Amino acid sequence: MAIDDPVNSPKHYTQGEMETITAIEGLGLGYHEGNIIKYVSRYKYKNGIEDLRKAKWYIDRLIYIEEANIYNERKRDYE
């Protein structure tokens, strides 16, 4: 059963076998990836569709960054 400590272990992050932060850190995820996991893992317990939209925003942003990185790498190859 999840313990509700709104600062150290918010209930919406302690569903399941591990806290969301433990999974994010354990996987070595960066800021954007971590926020995607954060919002997806809590959407049923906190803000519903709003959190899914936030996760989608971070996914779209990550795609934009990765596409820009690919573009810049290709551009450097031709310089």
N, C-alpha and C positions, 0 to 999 in steps of 0.2 A: 504494500500500500504506500502511496506517495505521501511524503511529509510536506505540509504547506508552510514554507518559510519564504515569504515573498521577496526577500533580498538574496539569500544564499542558495535556496533550492525552490524556486517558484513551482507550484504544482503543475503548471502547463509545460514545464520542461522536465518533469520527473515521472513521466508515464513510461511504462516498460521497464526493462532491466537496467538501463543506465541513463544518466542525465545527458541531455543534448550536448552540453559543453564537453563532456567526457568523450563522446563520439567525435565531435568536431576536432578536438585536440588530438585524439588518438589517431585520426586519419590524416593529421597534418594539413588540414584544409586552410585555405586563405580566406580573406574577408568575404568576398562574394560567395564562394562555395559554402562557407560557414553560415551565412545569412540564409541561403537557400535551404539548407538543412534545418536551421532554426525555425523558419516560418512554416515549412512543410510539417515538421514534427509537432508543432503546437496548434495548428489551425483548428483541429477538432475541439480543443480545450480552451481556446482563448478568443480569437477574432474571426473564426470561420473563413468565409470567402475572402475577406480583406487580407488575411495572412497568405492565402494562395496567390492573390494578386501581387503582394509584396514579393513572394518567392519568384513569381514570373518576371517581375521587374528586374530582380537580380540575375535571373537566367538570361534575360534579354541583354542586360548590361555586360554580362560575362561573354556572351556570344559576340557582342560588339567589340570588346577588348581583344578577344582571341582572333577575330577577323582582321582587326587593325594590326595585330602582331604578325599575322601571316602576310598581310600586304606589305608591311615594313621590311620583313625578311626578304621577300621576293624583290622589292625595290632595291635593297642593298646588294642583292646578287647581280643586278644589272648595272650597278654603278662602277 
